[in-house]
Amino acid sequence: QAPIKATCEDLSCKTGFPEDVHSAVVSRSVHGGQPLLNVRFQSCDGNKKIHFGISEPEDFRVGEDGVVYAERSFQLSAEPTEFVVSAQDKETQEEWQMRVKLTPEPVFTGALEKDQKKIEDIIFPWQQYKESSPLKRQKRDWVIPPINLPENSRGPFPQELVRIRSDRDKSLSLRYSVTGPGADQPPTGIFIINPISGQLSVTKPLDREQIASFHLRAHAVDVNGNQVENPIDIVINVIDMNDNRPEFLHQVWNGTVPEGSKPGTYVMTVTAIDADDPNAQNGMLRYRILSQAPSSPSPNMFTINNETGDIITVAAGLDREKVQQYTLIIQATDMEGNPTYGLSNTATAVITVTDVNDNPPEFTAMTFYGEVPENRVDVIVANLTVTDKDQPHTPAWNAMYRMTGGDPTGRFTILTDPNSNDGLVTVVKPIDFETNRMFVLTVAAENQVPLAKGIQHPPQSTATVSITVIDVNESPYFVPNPKLIRQEEGLLAGSMLTTFTAQDPDRFMQQTSLRYSKLSDPANWLKIDPVNGQITTTAVLDRESIYVQNNMYNATFLASDNGIPPMSGTGTLQIHLLDINDNAPQVNPKEATTCETLQPNAINITAVDPDIDPNAGPFAFELPDTPASIKRNWTIGRISGDHAQLSLRIRFLEAGIYDVPIVITDSGNPHASSTSVLKVKVCQCDINGDCTDVDRIVGAGLGTGAIIAILLCIIILLILVLMFVVWMKRRDKERQAKQLLIDPEDDVRDNILKYDEEGGGEEDQDYDLSQLQQPDTVEPDAIKPVGIRRLDERPIHAEPQYPVRSAAPHPGDIGDFINEGLKAADNDPTAPPYDSLLVFDYEGSGSTAGSLSSLNSSSSGGEQDYDYLNDWGPRFKKLADMYGGGDD
């Protein structure tokens, strides 16, 4: 690179642009904010304030320092770009203009970079200033136009780019440096500058796809670090090289096109991208089709727009039934498709031919056959099969069936099986064999969507369906059903009522007569003859029966044949019963209450008759002649047709219960009457007419509700008492169980218990031990009755009072024995006083403890053996030492 030196030597001064037209060479690719050139404007008066303008403000702008910048990124055309730069004095409004012509520089085509053209230096205007010396001028600024550097340079490195110098290096020792991304900012070390000579160099190859341009700033300082020049901006544009192949966005592209499409039908668009500069030839792509498979019916069924990648059809004959899919190999080449210098890449385009309805359904046979039993519905009687060459399970393949003749009553329908596309002839209304034995249907099949235009085939296919009806045994049916008759109630048993017969629809079957039976007769009033269907009564018909609803009685009968299989039918007989006057009216209510005085004493009564008009009301009410006291004490008057009022005739009637007979007659023909007894309770009343004679009312008897309530209370009370008794018994058992489970130390058999003093003093303890007599010596063989008693005096003969106890009693026996003795002593009215000498009965033979009479006995004391006390434990050791130690 030739070094560029920015100097100014001309001392002449003329305000304005030095030239009318200024030409500059710049790179073809212009980036937004990129400085392009510096316009020179000379001002002889340094105090002028100049404002710059430009004629193309959308593409360029001019700074206050006269530097022209690109306003946006764009590509310069091959023809020179011209615009006008103007300068205006802000005070005097004087204006100067200069035309600028930009010419794009040639593109680098070789692998090795060539020497860069020397960019014309535009000197900044001088500014005058005063010092002690004569008048001098100083340069305002200096700018280096953009430097274009090809990417992927092979070196050698470092490679010199430009030399930065200042005209003050003749008088001063200067140091040069650069700052910005690529120098002292990441990525650092790409550009370096010789601090002495100002030589700017690049240290390694550049990649435009990573960084398209670098913006550096050059500095010039003296040895002390003082700035001697204003920093200048250096723009280094990386020139693109064709080092990237086109890349498709997808390796496999999928598209569709309807069959039968006309030439020129759009199919799909494929897209590739190139990392190189899209505004240069390196990034300009071109598309073409390398191959088509299959090549039927033509090897060139499709074409592609070489610039946009749009694929369209160019030939007719797309038929899905023949070729369902095409595979195209698409190539994209940069350098505008230059096969020599361009880089290429390929992708696959898969084009599916979609189906259109160009084939109608066709029946596989001209006639179809089927059969159906009579009276059956929702039965498939025939399957209609069709073929369709279109794509299965699409509207162009799905078939729709309709009947065009042979079914005027609409007994059949045709459904479509969605899986097989077959037509299913189905019976929707019952068919009678005796009426129709065969049907011949005409059916047509067509697709869900109409045929495509230009198809020569007929749009539908037709066929016939022959359906045979099979005779089956049908159920008999009653005529009419239900059958309604009108009959007066009261018809006697055994009377013929009506004839109810059925018919057999099977006229072509050999069958015997029908048989009749009764299926439902709620009151069991009727019977039917099994052969002729004659119905007679078995009981009197009663309209007032609970089985009659709204004067209507229903009975159901059954008619059966002997076919195979046997069939039966039911019929309902409805009997409308006409009312006769067979029920006399009755009084309601049966009981009433009135006061014993004349006022108020009215009782309202109602006549009730199960019959209906005209055998019911209005009713006549009257009192009988006998007994005479009835009419003497009471009087009755009719209020309405169904109601009357009973009241006292006399001023006072003693409280009590009175039976008042009332004769009621209806309006039937003949009349029916009855005597009903009204039980009247006469009581004392207060001024409001309420009964106050409670005692008499109670004495008169309790009602059913009161008796039931009393019984329930008694039952509940008995249950509570029973539960209390059960609870007490359980509590006693638990208490006894706890007494038995006592600690061995508290067992009375192993302890000497100390009881309270029984006497008043020591003199009361001097007992005659001779009273403790051993009964064995008196009557050893006597049988003592069971019982417990206490005696105040010594018996002449010892009488055993207790049963014999075992030698090794259960621990609970001792406690029971003591408790029984205590109870006997407490409850004995003949027992001696508290401090008296008590004589105890013998406890029974066989006791291992012996008798208490052996204590200090003069007759047998020496013969008693007390050695067994040693076996009773340590608590009886003292007694064992006293009585079991021999003569001592």
Secondary structure, DSSP 8 states (H G I E B T S, - for coil): --------------SB-S-SEEEEEE-SEE-TT-EEEE---B-SSTT--EEEEES-TTTEEE-TTSEEEESS-EE--SS-EEEEEEEEETTT--EEEEEEEEEE-----SSS-------------EEEE--SSS-EEEE-------EEEETT----SSEEEEE---GGGGTS-EEEEEESBTTTBSSTTSEEE-TTT-EEEE-S---TTT-SEEEEEEEEEETTS-B-S--EEEEEEEE--S----EES-SEEEEEEETT--TT-EEEE--EE-SS-TTSGGG--EEEEEEEES--S-S-SEEE-TTT-EEEE-SS---TTT--EEEEEEEEESGGG-TTT--EEEEEEEEEEE--S-S--EES-SEEEEEEETT--SEEEEEE-EE--S-TTSTTT-EEEEEEES-TT--EEEEE-TTT--EEEEE-S---TTT-SEEEEEEEEEESS---TT--S-S-EEEEEEEEEE------EESSSSEEEEEETT--TT-EEEE--EE---TTS-----EEEEEE-TT--EEE-TTT-EEEESS---TTSTT-BTTEEEEEEEEE---SS--EEEEEEEEEEE--S----EEE-SEEEEESBSSS--EEEEEE-SS-TTSS-S-EEE--SSSHHHHHHEEEEE-SSSEEEEEESSSB--SEEEEEEEEEE-S-SS--EEEEEEEEEEE-B-TTS-B--HHHHHHT---HHHHHHHHHHHHHHHHHHHHHHHHHHHHHHHHHHHHHS--GGG-TTS--------SSSGGGG---GGGS--GGGT-TT----S----BSS--SS----S----SS--HHHHHHHHHHHHHHHHH-TT---TTS--B-----TT-TT--GGGTT-TTTGGG---GGGGGG-GGGHHHHHHHSSTT-
